[in-house]
Amino acid sequence: MKDDIKLGGFSNSCQAQQRRMLHMRMLHSSEQDSRPNPVAGVTGLMLGSELPISRHYLIPKTTKLFKKITKILLFMIKNTLSFSQFIHLPIPLVAAIGAAVVSTASMAAGGSIEFTSQDWQVACDNTRTCRLAGYQAENNSEFPVSVLLVRRAGANADVDGKIKLGGAKESSSKALMQLGSRHRISLLINGRDYGETRPFSAAAGNAELTATQVNALLEALTKSSKIELVLRNSRWQLSDKGASAVMLKADEFQGRVGTPSAFIKAEGTAKPNSSVLAPKPAPKLRFVAPNPKAVPSRQRKFVMRSSQLTALMKETLKDADRDCPHLDDKSPWRVSRLNNSQLLAQHDCWVSAYNAGSGVWVLNDKKPYKPTLVTTSATSYDKGKLSSVQKGRGIGDCISQVDWLWTGRAFEKSHESTTGLCRMIEAGGAWQLPTYVTEVKIGK
């Protein structure tokens, strides 16, 4: 096998065309995938599976009382909440605390978190910025809607809010066709009008909430409330189910529990705002463009049989039959040079009903080869930039994405995110909810 074999590329124009086709399918298909997604979140699929494998975990339906009490007490101790403060919380918030402490959230090694409760979710990234997204009730798909609340770390961090209206069904689609940049959307909470949003952005597909609206919304979400977005004669209703648990999880992650700046406030505060965790700087990466025409250090081209290359890469997998079942098939290896001593090798790994993934390895061009696995779920590669983009379900209204960049000696993760719950907001998902971000600089 020669090292100048060209990589199988993925066209950005094809991806854009696929996105448009997904949007049309959401609008017009009568056979939309409306299967319930109790765990929600954006997920990937394993080979041959029709069920999404989530990063989130369901709240246990049954838990022994003493375990619940123990966890709540540990929560109080950890966050210096006295019993008197705890019992003065509104009942829905006590329930939210119970849900939060007995639920398992997805915690990444880089200091990030994902957590979903009913119709709400939170994703906090490695800089401690938290993004909370809420949606319409899962059984209300006629007028899909989502709100995004963003709060950075730090004692004095404000909360920014945006709304996005979905048009997946004919009724909501007709209403959205009337929406232009001159139109504004009204927020009603329990029948009270909190005014119009800032002008709708056709380019972004959303409208920003005013500070007054954000404050009113945050207050409403801590208790049972009817929250509506109104455009002319059409109404989109935002669910409040799960919001308290999600807000509490964000408070916990940012160190706000028991402080005046917490989303969920106890009666009386035990900690000053100065105790809130500060923002963390994003890791810095230096992107180095590969040199496919680099002269090998030993002045010889890389030659290896496909079977040998396959055997070599299998050593990097715990379970090749599960992680990369197509590794033994006859599809060709795609090998290219990264620099004068390292190679990039790719091979198809798996295919499911609506997702696929390729294996990507970095290896030396001579012994010892020392192959290093980057991922078995790659979907595109272009000049040192590697991505895995996977749909959460067939219609593509929710996506997960991981990106890696070549830094001169290795591929390093540069970004990881989802686009929110699968709630028919728009093709590709409603928002970008990163759990890992970096600051990238161009190197030589």
N, C-alpha and C positions, 0 to 999 in steps of 0.2 A: 504494500500500500504506500503510495507516494504522499508526501506531506503537502503537495500543492492541490489536493482535492478541494473543490470549492464547497463552501458551506451552503446548506439549504437555507435560503433566506425566507423571511416573512415580510410581506409587503404592508406598509402602513396604510396604503390606499385600500387594500383588501380588508384591513381591520375596520376602516371607516365605513366601507360599504356594508360589512357585516353588522355594524352598529345601526346603520340606517334600516337594514332589513329586519333587525330585531325590533326596532321601534314600530315599523309597519305591522309586524306580526302581532305585537302587543295591542295595536289599535284595532286590527281587523280580524284577527283569527277568532273563530267561534269555538276553537278547541284549546283554549288557553289552559296552561298548567295552573290549576287552582288548588293543588294539593296543600293541605295544612302543613305549616312548617313550625312546629311547636318550639323548637329550639331557636329558630331564626338565625340571623347572622349569615355571612357569606361563607360558603364551604366549598371544598373540593370533593371529587368523587374518586373512589377506587375502581379498578377495572371490574366491569360487569355488574356494578352496583347501581341501583336505581335510587338509593337513599343517600342523602347528603351526610357527610361525616363532619360534624360541626366542631368548631373550636370552643364552643360554649357547652355548658353542662346544665341539664335540667335541674330545677330545684327539687329535692327529694319529696315525694308525695307523703311519705310517712317517716317521721323521725321520733325517736323516743324523747319524752318530755325532759328527762334529766339532761340529755345531750343538748337540747335547745337552750335550757336554762344555763348550763355550763358555758356554752358559747356566748350567750348574751352577757353573762357576768364577765367573761374574759374580754369581751368587746368594751364593756364599761370601764374595766380596769385599764385597758390599753389606752383608752381615750379620755381617761380621768373624768368620766361621767359619774356623778353620785346617784344613788338610787332615787333620791328625791327629784333630781333633774330628769332621770329616765321616766319616772311615772307621770311627770307633767307633760311629756310629749303627747301630741294628739294620737289617738288610737291608730289611725292609718299609718302614722310614722313608726309607731312601735311595731306594727306588722311589717313595715318595710325593713326595720332593723333586723327583725327575726329572719326575714327572707334573705337579707344581705349576708348575715353571718352564717346561715346554714347552707347557702348556695356556694358553688365553686365557680370562681371566675377564672378566665384564662390569663395567667400571669406569665409574661415573657421574661427571659433572662436579662434582657436589656432594661428592665424597669418600666414595663408598660402593662396595660391591662385591657381586657375586653370583658364586658359583662352585659347580659341581656335579661330583662325581666318583662314578660308579657309584651306590651307594644312599645317598649322603650329599650334603648341600649346606650352604653357609654364605651368609648374607646379613648384611653389616655396613652399618649406616646412617651418616648424616652426623654423628652424635654419637660415632662410633667404637664403638658397641655392636655386638657380633657375636652372631648367633643361628645355632647349628648344629643341623640337623635330620637325623636318620637314620631309616631305614625298614626294613621287611622286604625280603628279596631280591625283585627284580622278578617272578620266576617263582613266588613264594609268596604268592598272593592269598587263600588260605583263611583265614589269621589275620593280617590287616594290623595293623601296629603302627608307632608313631612315637615318637621321643624328641626333646625339645627341650632344648638346652643354651644358656644365655644368659650371656654375659660382657660386662660393661661395660669401658670403657677404664680405664686407671690401674694403677699398680703392685700395689695390694693388692686388686684386684677379685676377688670370689669367683665361682664358677660355680654357677648354679642349674639344676636339672634337673626336667623333667616328662615323663610318659609318657601316651600316648593309645592306646587299643586300638580297632581298627576292627571293625565287625560287618557287613561288606558281604556276606558269604556266610552260608548257613544255619547252618553249624557254629559260626562265631564269633558270629553274631547270638544264637544260643541261649545261649552262654556269657555274653554281655554282659547278657542279660536278668536274670541272677542278680546282677548287680553293682549294689550300692547304696552309700549313704554309709557304711554300717557295715563294708563289705568293704575289704580291703587286698590289694595285689598284691605278690607276692614277686619279687625279682630274683635270678636264678641266673646265675653266670658260670663257665663250664667245670665245671658241676656243683656249685659251691660256693654256698651260700645266703647272700646278703647282707641278709637280713631283708626286712621289709615296708615298702612305701611309706607315706607319710602317707595319711590317709583319702581315698578317691576322692570327687571333687567332681562330683555329678551335674549341677550347673549349668554348670560349666566343661567337663565331659566328660573330665577328666584327673586324674591324681594326681601330687603332688609327690614327688620323690626325696629321701631323706635325704642329709646331707652324706657319710656313709659310702658310700652307694650311688653318689653322683656321683664320688667319688674312685676307687672300684673300677672304675666304668665308664670313666672317662678313661684309666686304666691299661690296661684290657682293649682299648680301641680302638686302641692303638698297636701291637698285634700280632694275630695270628690268634686269635680267641676265639669261643666259643659263648655267646651272650648270650640269655637267655630271661626272659620275664615270665610268671609263673604265677598263675593264678586257679583254685583247686580242681583239676579234672582237665584244664583247658585250658592250652595253652602257645602263646605268641606269641614267635617268634624274630626278634630284631633283627639285621640284617646289620652286619658290620664292614667291608664292602668300600667303600673310598673314604674312610673316616673319617680316616686319617692325612693324606691330601692336603688334606682340608678343614680339619683342625685346623692344619696348617702354614700354610694360606692365612690363617686367622684370626690366627695368631701374627704373620705378616708384616704384615698390615693394622694391627695394634695395636702394632707395634714390639716384640714380645716375643722374637723369634728370638735365641737365644744368651743369654737371661736365665733365672733360676731359675723364673720364673712361666710360661714357655712350655709349651704343651700338649706339644710335641715337644721333648724335651730331648736335647742333645748331652752327651757325657761331659766334664764340666767346662764352666763357663760363661764366656763372654767379656765379658758386659756385666752391670752391676748392674740390679736391678729399677727403680732410679730413672730408667733410660733409657727405660722404657716410656712410650708416648705417653699424654698426659692426655686425659680426655674433652673433647669440644668442645660448647659450648652449642648448643642447637637454635635455628635462625633464628626470629625473632619476626615474626608476622604480625598485622596489625590487620584483623579482619573488619568490614566495613561493609555493613549490609543495604541492598540497592538500594531505590530509591524509584520504583516504576513510575508513580506519580501526579505525579511532579515536573513542574513547569511548564517547557516548553522555553524556553531563553534567548532565542530569537528570536520567541517567542509564535506559532509556527506548527507544525503537525503535520508529521511526517516522511512524505513521499510519494515513492515510487520504484517503477518497474515491476519485476516479478520478474526479467525478462531483464537489466535494468540491474544489479540487485543481484547476480545470478549472475556477470555479467561482472566486476563489481567484486571479488567474493570470489575469483575465479579468479586474480587477480593475486597473491594471497597464497600460492598453491600452486605447488610446483615442477612437479608433474605431476598436473593435475586428474583426468585419466582414471584414474590409478592411485590417488590419494589420496582422491578423492571422486567416484567414477563416477556417482553418482546426482544430482550437482549440476545436471545438465541436464534431469532428468525433471520431470514436472508436479506433484510433491508440493509443498505450499505452504511458503513461508518462514514462520517463526515469529519475530516481532519484538516486543520489549518494551523499555521504557525502564529504564535503570539510574540515571540522574540527569538533571539538566536539560540535559545536553549530549551524553550518550553512550547508545548503544543496544546491545542484545544481539540478535544474529541467529543463528538455527539452521536447519539444513536436513539432511535425511537424506543420508548419504554412502555407506554400503555395507552389505551384508548378506551373511553367509556361512551355512554349515550350522547353526551354533549361536551365532553372535555377530552383532552389528550395531553401527554407530557413526554418530553425527550430527556434522556440522561445527558449530562454535561460533565466532563472531567478535564482536569489539567494534569499533564504529565511531562516528564523530562523527555528529550528526544534521544537519550541514550541511557544505558544502565547506570545506576539504578533508576528505573522509570518513575517510581513513587507516585502513582496516580492518586489524585485527590478529587473526590466527588463534590460537585457544587450543588446539583439538584437532579432529581429524576422527573421534574414537572415543568421543564422549560417549554415555552411556547414561541419564543422569538429570540434571535441573536443578531446584533448588528454592530460591528466594529467596536467590540469591547463592552457592549451593553447587552445584558442578558435579562430576560423577563419571564415570569410565569404568571399568566392571566387565566383564571379559571372561573367559570360560571357557577353560581349557586343552584340554578335550576335551568331547565331547557330554554325558557323564553328570555333568559339573560337580563332580568331586571335586578340582578345583584351579582357583583363581581368581587373576587379577591385577587390581589396582585402583590408580587414580590419582585424586586429589581436588584441586580448585582452589577457592579462595575469592576473593570479590570484596573488594578492599581500598580501594575508593573511586574508583580510576582504572583498575585493571586486575585481571584474574584472575591469581592467583599460586598455584603448586603448594604444597599444604599437606601432602600425604601420598602416598607410593607404596609399595606392598607386593605380595607374593604370599602365597599360603597354602600353599606347599610343592609337593612333587612330586605327580604324579597317581598315587597309590598306594592308592586305595579306602579311605582311613581314614574319611572321612565326607563328606557333601554339603557343598560349599563349601571343602573342604580342611582340613588338620589344624591349622595354626598361622597366626598373623600374623607375617610375616617382612618388616618394613619396610626399605627402603633410603633412605627420605627421611622425616624427621619435622620438625615445627615446633611452636612454642609459640604458640597462637592466643589473642589477646585481642579482646574485643568493643569496637569503636569506634563513633563516632557519624558 
